[in-house]
Amino acid sequence: MPDLTEEEYDALDEKWTKNPPKPGPNGTGFFAQRKAALAAQSACSITVDSFTADYLLAKAEAAHKTPADIISDMVQEQMAVAL
């Protein structure tokens, strides 16, 4: 994220001071919705050896993606080849 100027910092401070985020009832607030979205993205977990984990992390950093995105891309490529 680029650094902000003093004026931009002041504008953000004023905005959030005058209009603080309000939590919603029954999981309708911002943080509850974000937590639910993140939980939906990570449907299951798998265990891999350290070599595979290092490979995935290196590929993810190089592509500016998450390791889950790299795995998803690999699976989609393999499924496309199989068809």
N, C-alpha and C positions, 0 to 999 in steps of 0.2 A: 504494500500500500504506500503510495507516495506521501511524503511528509506534507503536513498542512501549514499554511501561513497562520500568523497570529489572528488575523481576522476570521479565518475559517474555524480555528479553534474556539474563538469567542462565539461565533455563530452557532456551532454545535453545542457548546456549553449552555448558551441561552435557550436553544431549542429543547434540549433534554431537561433543563431545569424547569422551564415553564410547562412542558408536556411530558412528564415522566411516563414510562410504559406502565400499563395497568394489567395485572394478571387477570385472566378470565376464569370463570367458574368451570368446573368439570373438564379441565384439560383443554380449554379453548385459548389459553394465553400463548404468548410467543414461545416461551421456553418449553412448554409442554408439547406444542406442535413441532418444534425443532427436535425434541427428544424422540417423538414418535416417528418422525421422518428418518432420523438416523437409525432407529431400531429397525425400520422397514428395509433400509438399505443393507444392513448386515444381518441377513436372514439366518446364516449359519456360519460356523467357524470350522476351520480345518487345521490340522497340525502338519507342518512341513519341516524338513531338516534345515539346518543352518545354511547350507550351500544354496538351497532353493530360496530361502528367505532373503539372503544377501543378493541373489540374482534379481529377484522381484523388486527389491528396494532400489537397486542400481538402475534397472529399467524404468521404474516409476520416476525416479529423480531426473533421469535423462529426458523423459517424455513429459515431465511436469504433470504427472497423473498420480493417482493413488495405486497401491498394489492391487486393490480390488478391480480397478479399471483395467490394469494390465492383464489380470487373469480373465476378466470378462472378454477382452479383445482376443486373447489366445483361444478361448473356448469358441467364440463366434467364428474365428478363422477356421478352426478344426471342423466345425459343423458345416461351414460353407464348402470345404474340401470334400467332406463326406457325401454331400448331396451332389 
